[in-house]
Amino acid sequence: MVVAGLVLAGVAALVHVYIFYLESIVWTGRKARSIFGISAEEAQATKELAFNQGFYNLFLAVVAIVGIVLVAVGQTGAGAALVFAGTGSMFAAALVLFLSSPSKRGAAVKQGLVPLLGVIALAVGLSL
């Protein structure tokens, strides 16, 4: 179960790196605007906010990835703490989105399900 938790955490981290790319690198591009359902004008008006939010997502991914690496090299306590912090924060942010924006519940589920499963699998695996 520990390996499953780490794999799920890794997938969640990759998703958040992709979100970083969308929000911080290509926010005003056609693909990002289509994914987020915003106009060119809205993208331009929110560019600085999205840029910052993208880095938030990147930093959560980095925390999870560093945790995975630490567990892999035998530093289970510190690594697990970082994986829980990164993926737990990913899930918490998705939960906030789910509760605050009914129209974005699908996105919230996509953003939060894998981190939640990673937290559960890792917790179960470490408790065995």
MMTF fields as JSON, N, C-alpha, C and O atoms, coordinates in Angstrom:
{
  "mmtfVersion": "1.0.0",
  "mmtfProducer": "UNKNOWN",
  "numBonds": 511,
  "numAtoms": 512,
  "numGroups": 128,
  "numChains": 1,
  "numModels": 1,
  "chainsPerModel": [1],
  "groupsPerChain": [128],
  "chainIdList": ["A"],
  "bondAtomList": [4, 2, 8, 6, 12, 10, 16, 14, 20, 18, 24, 22, 28, 26, 32, 30, 36, 34, 40, 38, 44, 42, 48, 46, 52, 50, 56, 54, 60, 58, 64, 62, 68, 66, 72, 70, 76, 74, 80, 78, 84, 82, 88, 86, 92, 90, 96, 94, 100, 98, 104, 102, 108, 106, 112, 110, 116, 114, 120, 118, 124, 122, 128, 126, 132, 130, 136, 134, 140, 138, 144, 142, 148, 146, 152, 150, 156, 154, 160, 158, 164, 162, 168, 166, 172, 170, 176, 174, 180, 178, 184, 182, 188, 186, 192, 190, 196, 194, 200, 198, 204, 202, 208, 206, 212, 210, 216, 214, 220, 218, 224, 222, 228, 226, 232, 230, 236, 234, 240, 238, 244, 242, 248, 246, 252, 250, 256, 254, 260, 258, 264, 262, 268, 266, 272, 270, 276, 274, 280, 278, 284, 282, 288, 286, 292, 290, 296, 294, 300, 298, 304, 302, 308, 306, 312, 310, 316, 314, 320, 318, 324, 322, 328, 326, 332, 330, 336, 334, 340, 338, 344, 342, 348, 346, 352, 350, 356, 354, 360, 358, 364, 362, 368, 366, 372, 370, 376, 374, 380, 378, 384, 382, 388, 386, 392, 390, 396, 394, 400, 398, 404, 402, 408, 406, 412, 410, 416, 414, 420, 418, 424, 422, 428, 426, 432, 430, 436, 434, 440, 438, 444, 442, 448, 446, 452, 450, 456, 454, 460, 458, 464, 462, 468, 466, 472, 470, 476, 474, 480, 478, 484, 482, 488, 486, 492, 490, 496, 494, 500, 498, 504, 502, 508, 506],
  "bondOrderList": [1, 1, 1, 1, 1, 1, 1, 1, 1, 1, 1, 1, 1, 1, 1, 1, 1, 1, 1, 1, 1, 1, 1, 1, 1, 1, 1, 1, 1, 1, 1, 1, 1, 1, 1, 1, 1, 1, 1, 1, 1, 1, 1, 1, 1, 1, 1, 1, 1, 1, 1, 1, 1, 1, 1, 1, 1, 1, 1, 1, 1, 1, 1, 1, 1, 1, 1, 1, 1, 1, 1, 1, 1, 1, 1, 1, 1, 1, 1, 1, 1, 1, 1, 1, 1, 1, 1, 1, 1, 1, 1, 1, 1, 1, 1, 1, 1, 1, 1, 1, 1, 1, 1, 1, 1, 1, 1, 1, 1, 1, 1, 1, 1, 1, 1, 1, 1, 1, 1, 1, 1, 1, 1, 1, 1, 1, 1],
  "groupList": [{"groupName": "MET", "atomNameList": ["N", "CA", "C", "O"], "elementList": ["N", "C", "C", "O"], "formalChargeList": [0, 0, 0, 0], "bondAtomList": [1, 0, 2, 1, 3, 2], "bondOrderList": [1, 1, 2], "singleLetterCode": "M", "chemCompType": "L-PEPTIDE LINKING"}, {"groupName": "VAL", "atomNameList": ["N", "CA", "C", "O"], "elementList": ["N", "C", "C", "O"], "formalChargeList": [0, 0, 0, 0], "bondAtomList": [1, 0, 2, 1, 3, 2], "bondOrderList": [1, 1, 2], "singleLetterCode": "V", "chemCompType": "L-PEPTIDE LINKING"}, {"groupName": "ALA", "atomNameList": ["N", "CA", "C", "O"], "elementList": ["N", "C", "C", "O"], "formalChargeList": [0, 0, 0, 0], "bondAtomList": [1, 0, 2, 1, 3, 2], "bondOrderList": [1, 1, 2], "singleLetterCode": "A", "chemCompType": "L-PEPTIDE LINKING"}, {"groupName": "GLY", "atomNameList": ["N", "CA", "C", "O"], "elementList": ["N", "C", "C", "O"], "formalChargeList": [0, 0, 0, 0], "bondAtomList": [1, 0, 2, 1, 3, 2], "bondOrderList": [1, 1, 2], "singleLetterCode": "G", "chemCompType": "PEPTIDE LINKING"}, {"groupName": "LEU", "atomNameList": ["N", "CA", "C", "O"], "elementList": ["N", "C", "C", "O"], "formalChargeList": [0, 0, 0, 0], "bondAtomList": [1, 0, 2, 1, 3, 2], "bondOrderList": [1, 1, 2], "singleLetterCode": "L", "chemCompType": "L-PEPTIDE LINKING"}, {"groupName": "HIS", "atomNameList": ["N", "CA", "C", "O"], "elementList": ["N", "C", "C", "O"], "formalChargeList": [0, 0, 0, 0], "bondAtomList": [1, 0, 2, 1, 3, 2], "bondOrderList": [1, 1, 2], "singleLetterCode": "H", "chemCompType": "L-PEPTIDE LINKING"}, {"groupName": "TYR", "atomNameList": ["N", "CA", "C", "O"], "elementList": ["N", "C", "C", "O"], "formalChargeList": [0, 0, 0, 0], "bondAtomList": [1, 0, 2, 1, 3, 2], "bondOrderList": [1, 1, 2], "singleLetterCode": "Y", "chemCompType": "L-PEPTIDE LINKING"}, {"groupName": "ILE", "atomNameList": ["N", "CA", "C", "O"], "elementList": ["N", "C", "C", "O"], "formalChargeList": [0, 0, 0, 0], "bondAtomList": [1, 0, 2, 1, 3, 2], "bondOrderList": [1, 1, 2], "singleLetterCode": "I", "chemCompType": "L-PEPTIDE LINKING"}, {"groupName": "PHE", "atomNameList": ["N", "CA", "C", "O"], "elementList": ["N", "C", "C", "O"], "formalChargeList": [0, 0, 0, 0], "bondAtomList": [1, 0, 2, 1, 3, 2], "bondOrderList": [1, 1, 2], "singleLetterCode": "F", "chemCompType": "L-PEPTIDE LINKING"}, {"groupName": "GLU", "atomNameList": ["N", "CA", "C", "O"], "elementList": ["N", "C", "C", "O"], "formalChargeList": [0, 0, 0, 0], "bondAtomList": [1, 0, 2, 1, 3, 2], "bondOrderList": [1, 1, 2], "singleLetterCode": "E", "chemCompType": "L-PEPTIDE LINKING"}, {"groupName": "SER", "atomNameList": ["N", "CA", "C", "O"], "elementList": ["N", "C", "C", "O"], "formalChargeList": [0, 0, 0, 0], "bondAtomList": [1, 0, 2, 1, 3, 2], "bondOrderList": [1, 1, 2], "singleLetterCode": "S", "chemCompType": "L-PEPTIDE LINKING"}, {"groupName": "TRP", "atomNameList": ["N", "CA", "C", "O"], "elementList": ["N", "C", "C", "O"], "formalChargeList": [0, 0, 0, 0], "bondAtomList": [1, 0, 2, 1, 3, 2], "bondOrderList": [1, 1, 2], "singleLetterCode": "W", "chemCompType": "L-PEPTIDE LINKING"}, {"groupName": "THR", "atomNameList": ["N", "CA", "C", "O"], "elementList": ["N", "C", "C", "O"], "formalChargeList": [0, 0, 0, 0], "bondAtomList": [1, 0, 2, 1, 3, 2], "bondOrderList": [1, 1, 2], "singleLetterCode": "T", "chemCompType": "L-PEPTIDE LINKING"}, {"groupName": "ARG", "atomNameList": ["N", "CA", "C", "O"], "elementList": ["N", "C", "C", "O"], "formalChargeList": [0, 0, 0, 0], "bondAtomList": [1, 0, 2, 1, 3, 2], "bondOrderList": [1, 1, 2], "singleLetterCode": "R", "chemCompType": "L-PEPTIDE LINKING"}, {"groupName": "LYS", "atomNameList": ["N", "CA", "C", "O"], "elementList": ["N", "C", "C", "O"], "formalChargeList": [0, 0, 0, 0], "bondAtomList": [1, 0, 2, 1, 3, 2], "bondOrderList": [1, 1, 2], "singleLetterCode": "K", "chemCompType": "L-PEPTIDE LINKING"}, {"groupName": "GLN", "atomNameList": ["N", "CA", "C", "O"], "elementList": ["N", "C", "C", "O"], "formalChargeList": [0, 0, 0, 0], "bondAtomList": [1, 0, 2, 1, 3, 2], "bondOrderList": [1, 1, 2], "singleLetterCode": "Q", "chemCompType": "L-PEPTIDE LINKING"}, {"groupName": "ASN", "atomNameList": ["N", "CA", "C", "O"], "elementList": ["N", "C", "C", "O"], "formalChargeList": [0, 0, 0, 0], "bondAtomList": [1, 0, 2, 1, 3, 2], "bondOrderList": [1, 1, 2], "singleLetterCode": "N", "chemCompType": "L-PEPTIDE LINKING"}, {"groupName": "PRO", "atomNameList": ["N", "CA", "C", "O"], "elementList": ["N", "C", "C", "O"], "formalChargeList": [0, 0, 0, 0], "bondAtomList": [1, 0, 2, 1, 3, 2], "bondOrderList": [1, 1, 2], "singleLetterCode": "P", "chemCompType": "L-PEPTIDE LINKING"}],
  "groupTypeList": [0, 1, 1, 2, 3, 4, 1, 4, 2, 3, 1, 2, 2, 4, 1, 5, 1, 6, 7, 8, 6, 4, 9, 10, 7, 1, 11, 12, 3, 13, 14, 2, 13, 10, 7, 8, 3, 7, 10, 2, 9, 9, 2, 15, 2, 12, 14, 9, 4, 2, 8, 16, 15, 3, 8, 6, 16, 4, 8, 4, 2, 1, 1, 2, 7, 1, 3, 7, 1, 4, 1, 2, 1, 3, 15, 12, 3, 2, 3, 2, 2, 4, 1, 8, 2, 3, 12, 3, 10, 0, 8, 2, 2, 2, 4, 1, 4, 8, 4, 10, 10, 17, 10, 14, 13, 3, 2, 2, 1, 14, 15, 3, 4, 1, 17, 4, 4, 3, 1, 7, 2, 4, 2, 1, 3, 4, 10, 4],
  "groupIdList": [1, 2, 3, 4, 5, 6, 7, 8, 9, 10, 11, 12, 13, 14, 15, 16, 17, 18, 19, 20, 21, 22, 23, 24, 25, 26, 27, 28, 29, 30, 31, 32, 33, 34, 35, 36, 37, 38, 39, 40, 41, 42, 43, 44, 45, 46, 47, 48, 49, 50, 51, 52, 53, 54, 55, 56, 57, 58, 59, 60, 61, 62, 63, 64, 65, 66, 67, 68, 69, 70, 71, 72, 73, 74, 75, 76, 77, 78, 79, 80, 81, 82, 83, 84, 85, 86, 87, 88, 89, 90, 91, 92, 93, 94, 95, 96, 97, 98, 99, 100, 101, 102, 103, 104, 105, 106, 107, 108, 109, 110, 111, 112, 113, 114, 115, 116, 117, 118, 119, 120, 121, 122, 123, 124, 125, 126, 127, 128],
  "secStructList": [7, 2, 2, 2, 2, 2, 2, 2, 2, 2, 2, 2, 2, 2, 2, 2, 2, 2, 2, 2, 0, 0, 0, 0, 0, 1, 6, 6, 1, 2, 2, 2, 2, 2, 2, 2, 6, 7, 7, 2, 2, 2, 2, 2, 2, 6, 2, 2, 2, 2, 2, 2, 2, 2, 2, 2, 2, 2, 2, 2, 2, 2, 2, 2, 2, 2, 2, 2, 2, 2, 2, 2, 6, 6, 7, 2, 2, 2, 2, 2, 2, 2, 2, 2, 2, 2, 2, 2, 2, 2, 2, 2, 2, 2, 2, 2, 2, 2, 2, 2, 7, 4, 4, 4, 2, 2, 2, 2, 2, 2, 2, 2, 2, 2, 2, 2, 2, 2, 2, 2, 2, 2, 2, 2, 2, 2, 2, 7],
  "xCoordList": [0.812, 0.0, 0.856, 0.447, 2.028, 2.902, 3.269, 3.236, 3.618, 3.991, 2.806, 2.97, 1.628, 0.429, 0.203, -0.12, 0.371, 0.212, 1.217, 0.882, 2.456, 3.486, 3.233, 3.457, 2.772, 2.447, 1.304, 1.369, 0.262, -0.859, -0.406, -0.844, 0.454, 0.988, 1.794, 1.733, 2.545, 3.309, 2.405, 2.686, 1.332, 0.372, -0.252, -0.38, -0.634, -1.206, -0.209, -0.588, 1.055, 2.083, 2.203, 2.327, 2.169, 2.252, 1.057, 1.209, -0.12, -1.308, -1.103, -1.455, -0.54, -0.337, 0.787, 0.767, 1.75, 2.755, 2.074, 2.368, 1.171, 0.428, -0.447, -0.535, -1.09, -1.892, -1.0, -1.39, 0.197, 1.163, 1.43, 1.408, 1.679, 1.955, 0.789, 0.992, -0.419, -1.592, -1.745, -2.016, -1.577, -1.853, -0.697, -0.935, 0.521, 1.653, 2.386, 3.078, 2.242, 2.99, 2.085, 2.416, 0.957, 0.116, -1.288, -2.226, -1.443, -2.748, -3.584, -4.788, -2.97, -3.73, -3.869, -4.491, -3.309, -3.407, -4.764, -5.523, -5.053, -6.349, -6.653, -7.767, -5.676, -5.92, -6.283, -7.262, -5.504, -5.785, -7.132, -7.904, -7.413, -8.708, -9.851, -10.89, -9.665, -10.704, -10.904, -12.037, -9.81, -9.896, -10.578, -11.394, -10.252, -10.811, -12.09, -12.706, -12.489, -13.743, -13.765, -14.749, -12.673, -12.607, -12.295, -11.735, -12.671, -12.41, -10.984, -10.298, -10.549, -9.224, -9.123, -8.08, -10.207, -10.215, -10.101, -9.356, -10.851, -10.777, -9.38, -8.849, -8.799, -7.451, -6.449, -5.598, -6.55, -5.624, -5.815, -4.845, -7.076, -7.371, -6.918, -6.628, -6.851, -6.502, -5.108, -4.76, -4.33, -3.025, -2.112, -1.495, -2.015, -1.133, -1.629, -0.827, -2.922, -3.491, -3.224, -2.81, -3.462, -3.226, -1.754, -1.422, -0.873, 0.564, 0.947, 1.663, 0.474, 0.747, 0.133, 0.785, -1.098, -1.785, -1.09, -1.03, -0.572, 0.162, 1.386, 1.671, 2.097, 3.266, 2.862, 3.589, 1.729, 1.206, 1.056, 1.464, 0.467, 0.298, 1.64, 1.807, 2.592, 3.918, 4.587, 5.185, 4.487, 5.138, 4.519, 5.23, 3.207, 2.586, 3.138, 3.405, 3.31, 3.873, 5.296, 5.665, 6.092, 7.48, 7.538, 8.355, 6.689, 6.655, 6.36, 7.031, 5.37, 5.011, 6.153, 6.458, 6.775, 7.863, 9.067, 9.659, 9.424, 10.54, 10.19, 11.046, 8.957, 8.531, 8.646, 9.107, 8.235, 8.337, 9.8, 10.121, 10.672, 12.105, 12.651, 13.409, 12.274, 12.763, 12.293, 13.072, 11.037, 10.57, 11.364, 11.75, 11.609, 12.333, 13.758, 14.29, 14.382, 15.756, 15.8, 16.868, 14.656, 14.631, 14.313, 14.294, 14.063, 13.697, 12.17, 11.549, 11.593, 10.146, 9.374, 8.377, 9.803, 9.062, 8.996, 7.914, 10.148, 10.182, 9.496, 8.747, 9.749, 9.152, 7.64, 6.94, 7.14, 5.685, 5.058, 3.99, 5.72, 5.182, 5.049, 4.051, 6.046, 5.971, 4.912, 4.19, 4.819, 3.777, 2.397, 1.528, 2.199, 0.905, 0.647, -0.477, 1.668, 1.48, 1.129, 0.195, 1.863, 1.608, 0.267, -0.54, 0.032, -1.214, -2.418, -3.517, -2.217, -3.315, -3.75, -4.942, -2.771, -3.096, -3.78, -4.692, -3.344, -4.008, -5.477, -6.362, -5.723, -7.107, -7.895, -9.042, -7.293, -7.996, -8.379, -9.482, -7.469, -7.774, -8.91, -9.787, -8.888, -9.962, -11.294, -12.337, -11.262, -12.475, -13.047, -14.26, -12.178, -12.625, -13.288, -14.353, -12.662, -13.24, -14.587, -15.544, -14.667, -15.914, -17.037, -18.164, -16.733, -17.76, -18.12, -19.252, -17.173, -17.416, -17.889, -18.447, -17.679, -18.024, -18.742, -18.111, -20.062, -20.797, -20.547, -20.561, -20.322, -20.091, -18.729, -18.485, -17.853, -16.507, -16.309, -15.176, -17.397, -17.274, -16.582, -15.841, -16.811, -16.126, -14.618, -13.868, -14.179, -12.749, -12.195, -11.078, -12.97, -12.521, -12.328, -11.361, -13.242, -13.109, -11.866, -11.109, -11.653, -10.461, -9.186, -8.197, -9.207, -8.024, -7.784, -6.639, -8.838, -8.684, -8.769, -8.326, -9.326, -9.531, -8.215, -8.035, -7.311, -6.051, -5.227, -4.702, -5.092, -4.368, -5.026, -4.333, -6.355, -7.053, -6.756, -6.47, -6.825, -6.527, -5.077, -4.782, -4.172, -2.781, -2.602, -1.857, -3.273, -3.21, -3.733, -3.11, -4.869, -5.474, -4.561, -4.3, -4.075, -3.229, -1.946, -1.527, -1.321, -0.091, -0.34, 0.445, -1.41, -1.732, -1.985, -1.503, -2.736, -3.0, -1.705, -1.433, -0.914, 0.33, 1.307, 1.979, 1.388, 2.298, 1.788, 2.572, 0.485, -0.059, 0.002, -0.226, 0.302, 0.372, 1.672, 1.885],
  "yCoordList": [-1.202, 0.0, 1.267, 2.292, 1.202, 2.372, 2.742, 3.914, 1.742, 2.01, 2.599, 3.545, 2.053, 2.592, 4.045, 4.884, 4.34, 5.715, 6.656, 7.785, 6.187, 7.025, 7.219, 8.307, 6.176, 6.304, 7.3, 8.165, 7.179, 8.116, 9.544, 10.493, 9.691, 11.017, 11.563, 12.756, 10.696, 11.111, 11.547, 12.54, 10.817, 11.204, 12.555, 13.428, 12.72, 13.996, 15.133, 16.224, 14.881, 15.904, 16.267, 17.444, 15.275, 15.549, 16.371, 17.272, 16.061, 16.846, 18.299, 19.218, 18.504, 19.868, 20.593, 21.82, 19.861, 20.487, 20.94, 22.02, 20.117, 20.498, 21.722, 22.614, 21.766, 22.936, 24.172, 25.25, 24.02, 25.12, 25.61, 26.811, 24.681, 25.035, 25.829, 26.856, 25.347, 26.033, 27.427, 28.382, 27.551, 28.822, 29.822, 31.028, 29.349, 30.271, 30.46, 31.46, 29.523, 29.605, 29.942, 30.823, 29.259, 29.428, 29.944, 29.681, 30.664, 31.11, 31.824, 31.586, 32.677, 33.445, 32.717, 33.24, 31.535, 30.754, 30.084, 29.958, 29.661, 29.064, 27.826, 27.685, 26.93, 25.691, 25.962, 25.417, 26.793, 27.105, 27.798, 27.486, 28.737, 29.432, 28.449, 28.56, 27.498, 26.49, 25.603, 25.332, 25.155, 24.286, 24.996, 24.397, 26.263, 27.006, 27.757, 28.376, 27.708, 28.327, 29.839, 30.414, 30.48, 31.936, 32.546, 31.897, 33.794, 34.529, 35.071, 35.052, 35.549, 36.168, 37.378, 37.622, 38.128, 39.309, 38.911, 39.525, 37.874, 37.397, 36.858, 37.09, 36.142, 35.605, 36.734, 36.669, 37.751, 38.885, 39.598, 39.988, 39.764, 40.469, 39.684, 40.283, 38.366, 37.524, 36.906, 36.001, 37.382, 36.792, 36.76, 35.73, 37.859, 37.891, 36.947, 36.257, 36.908, 36.003, 34.546, 33.748, 34.209, 32.838, 32.465, 31.34, 33.4, 33.154, 32.751, 31.769, 33.504, 33.212, 31.875, 31.073, 31.643, 30.406, 29.195, 28.129, 29.363, 28.277, 27.872, 26.684, 28.845, 28.528, 27.84, 26.973, 28.206, 27.508, 26.02, 25.16, 25.727, 24.333, 23.643, 22.48, 24.349, 23.777, 23.445, 22.38, 24.353, 24.121, 22.932, 22.191, 22.745, 21.554, 20.293, 19.305, 20.328, 19.181, 18.903, 17.748, 19.948, 19.781, 19.159, 18.271, 19.613, 19.041, 17.541, 16.743, 17.165, 15.752, 14.949, 13.847, 15.489, 14.777, 14.595, 13.516, 15.632, 15.5, 14.442, 13.645, 14.43, 13.405, 12.005, 11.091, 11.827, 10.513, 10.074, 8.924, 10.981, 10.662, 10.285, 9.323, 11.028, 10.718, 9.343, 8.592, 9.005, 7.665, 6.621, 5.596, 6.87, 5.912, 5.658, 4.565, 6.662, 6.481, 6.104, 6.127, 5.761, 5.26, 6.258, 5.898, 7.49, 8.514, 8.574, 9.577, 7.496, 7.315, 8.376, 8.895, 8.703, 9.674, 11.043, 11.603, 11.579, 12.906, 12.87, 13.783, 11.829, 11.722, 11.633, 12.318, 10.786, 10.638, 11.957, 12.333, 12.656, 13.945, 14.911, 15.623, 14.937, 15.825, 15.363, 16.186, 14.064, 13.561, 13.915, 14.37, 13.706, 14.064, 15.563, 15.976, 16.381, 17.835, 18.256, 19.031, 17.756, 18.135, 17.636, 18.416, 16.338, 15.782, 16.166, 16.348, 16.289, 16.739, 18.151, 18.459, 19.013, 20.388, 20.398, 21.192, 19.523, 19.421, 19.049, 19.652, 18.054, 17.636, 18.751, 19.006, 19.415, 20.487, 21.622, 22.162, 21.979, 23.035, 22.593, 23.388, 21.336, 20.824, 20.827, 21.11, 20.519, 20.533, 21.945, 22.136, 22.924, 24.326, 24.694, 25.31, 24.319, 24.596, 23.904, 24.506, 22.654, 21.884, 22.561, 22.661, 23.02, 23.61, 25.042, 25.477, 25.767, 27.184, 27.482, 28.551, 26.568, 26.824, 25.616, 24.757, 25.558, 24.399, 24.129, 22.973, 25.159, 24.954, 24.317, 23.85, 24.3, 23.742, 22.44, 22.021, 21.811, 20.581, 19.461, 18.675, 19.377, 18.36, 18.548, 17.585, 19.783, 20.087, 19.789, 19.289, 20.094, 19.848, 18.352, 17.944, 17.551, 16.095, 15.602, 14.792, 16.085, 15.687, 16.104, 15.37, 17.263, 17.802, 17.137, 17.04, 16.678, 16.218, 14.732, 14.271, 13.963, 12.541, 11.77, 11.001, 11.969, 11.214, 11.569, 10.661, 12.849, 13.131, 12.478, 11.968, 12.496, 11.865, 10.372, 9.827, 9.714, 8.279, 8.013, 7.012, 8.913, 8.773, 8.879, 8.1, 9.83, 10.0, 8.741, 8.227, 8.255, 7.069, 5.856, 5.15, 5.614, 4.438, 4.52, 3.526, 5.685, 5.832, 5.653, 4.997, 6.223, 6.081, 4.625, 4.15, 3.917, 2.502, 1.702, 0.851, 1.987, 1.265, 1.465, 0.521, 2.657, 2.929, 2.359, 2.108, 2.156, 1.64, 0.102, -0.479, -0.535, -2.015, -2.522, -3.733],
  "zCoordList": [0.0, 0.0, 0.0, -0.546, 0.604, 0.607, -0.826, -1.2, -1.618, -3.012, -3.767, -4.538, -3.555, -4.22, -3.814, -4.655, -2.541, -2.067, -2.703, -3.061, -2.845, -3.457, -4.95, -5.482, -5.621, -7.048, -7.235, -8.109, -6.417, -6.507, -6.191, -6.84, -5.214, -4.891, -6.067, -6.363, -6.733, -7.901, -9.047, -9.719, -9.269, -10.307, -9.957, -10.816, -8.7, -8.263, -8.472, -8.898, -8.176, -8.372, -9.851, -10.192, -10.72, -12.161, -12.639, -13.463, -12.125, -12.478, -12.056, -12.796, -10.879, -10.394, -11.135, -11.234, -11.647, -12.516, -13.81, -14.323, -14.332, -15.538, -15.278, -16.121, -14.119, -13.764, -13.684, -14.132, -13.115, -13.103, -14.525, -14.791, -15.423, -16.813, -17.406, -18.054, -17.18, -17.721, -17.131, -17.859, -15.829, -15.164, -15.264, -15.343, -15.262, -15.204, -16.528, -16.714, -17.435, -18.687, -19.873, -20.667, -20.001, -21.209, -20.883, -21.635, -19.792, -19.314, -20.377, -20.478, -21.152, -22.136, -23.472, -24.397, -23.581, -24.811, -24.963, -24.002, -26.177, -26.496, -25.647, -25.142, -25.484, -24.74, -23.278, -22.768, -22.614, -21.207, -21.066, -20.16, -21.96, -21.895, -22.093, -21.442, -22.978, -23.214, -21.991, -21.593, -21.403, -20.226, -19.065, -18.364, -18.859, -17.732, -18.091, -17.224, -19.344, -19.763, -19.624, -19.161, -20.027, -19.914, -21.279, -22.162, -21.417, -22.653, -22.66, -21.638, -23.81, -23.916, -22.994, -22.388, -22.895, -22.027, -20.56, -19.797, -20.174, -18.788, -18.471, -17.385, -19.421, -19.208, -19.012, -18.125, -19.828, -19.707, -18.366, -17.717, -17.962, -16.708, -15.478, -14.442, -15.573, -14.423, -14.545, -13.786, -15.477, -15.768, -14.541, -14.267, -13.802, -12.632, -11.542, -10.912, -11.315, -10.321, -10.694, -9.853, -11.954, -12.415, -12.314, -11.94, -12.644, -12.559, -11.14, -10.942, -10.16, -8.756, -8.337, -7.669, -8.723, -8.365, -8.982, -8.37, -10.184, -10.823, -10.013, -9.864, -9.496, -8.676, -7.377, -6.891, -6.811, -5.635, -5.962, -5.181, -7.124, -7.528, -7.746, -7.38, -8.335, -8.545, -7.211, -7.062, -6.247, -4.959, -4.217, -3.538, -4.341, -3.744, -4.389, -3.705, -5.712, -6.416, -5.955, -5.739, -5.803, -5.371, -3.973, -3.724, -3.075, -1.722, -1.794, -1.14, -2.578, -2.704, -3.333, -2.878, -4.362, -5.043, -4.12, -4.077, -3.392, -2.443, -1.395, -1.01, -0.941, 0.015, -0.557, 0.128, -1.796, -2.446, -2.507, -2.21, -2.888, -2.985, -1.611, -1.487, -0.591, 0.759, 1.223, 1.811, 0.967, 1.33, 0.563, 1.125, -0.71, -1.551, -1.065, -1.255, -0.436, 0.051, 1.531, 2.142, 2.107, 3.471, 4.552, 5.729, 4.196, 5.187, 5.284, 4.931, 5.761, 5.699, 6.476, 5.974, 7.663, 8.473, 7.827, 7.649, 7.477, 6.849, 5.488, 5.141, 4.73, 3.401, 3.455, 2.709, 4.344, 4.473, 4.912, 4.428, 5.828, 6.273, 5.098, 4.988, 4.227, 3.068, 2.069, 1.506, 1.849, 0.942, 1.49, 0.746, 2.784, 3.389, 3.293, 3.008, 3.526, 3.443, 2.019, 1.815, 1.041, -0.347, -0.86, -1.364, -0.732, -1.268, -0.415, -0.938, 0.884, 1.742, 1.388, 1.378, 1.096, 0.676, -0.69, -0.922, -1.588, -2.895, -2.708, -3.314, -1.865, -1.607, -0.933, -1.299, 0.045, 0.756, -0.193, -0.108, -1.093, -2.069, -2.998, -3.336, -3.402, -4.251, -3.499, -4.087, -2.223, -1.417, -1.309, -1.39, -1.128, -1.089, -2.416, -2.431, -3.52, -4.837, -4.985, -5.472, -4.573, -4.668, -3.882, -4.367, -2.682, -1.822, -2.21, -1.998, -2.773, -3.045, -4.463, -4.711, -5.386, -6.786, -7.395, -8.01, -7.219, -7.746, -9.23, -9.653, -10.014, -11.445, -11.737, -12.849, -10.746, -10.938, -10.167, -9.926, -9.787, -9.002, -9.772, -9.181, -11.065, -11.865, -11.828, -11.667, -11.978, -11.917, -10.526, -10.391, -9.507, -8.139, -7.888, -7.244, -8.394, -8.232, -8.971, -8.437, -10.189, -10.955, -10.237, -10.241, -9.633, -8.953, -7.606, -7.165, -6.945, -5.573, -5.316, -4.265, -6.243, -5.981, -5.858, -4.914, -6.787, -6.748, -5.507, -4.862, -5.144, -3.892, -2.669, -1.789, -2.618, -1.498, -1.443, -0.377, -2.594, -2.632, -2.234, -1.581, -2.63, -2.23, -0.729, -0.135, -0.113, 1.347, 2.035, 2.964, 1.574, 2.196, 2.049, 3.023, 0.83, 0.594, 1.411, 2.004, 1.448, 2.203, 3.698, 4.383, 4.199, 5.629, 5.996, 7.024, 5.162, 5.419, 5.337, 6.184, 4.311, 4.151, 5.3, 5.717, 5.8, 6.907, 8.224, 9.139, 8.321, 9.581, 9.654, 10.715, 8.551, 8.546, 9.102, 9.166]
}
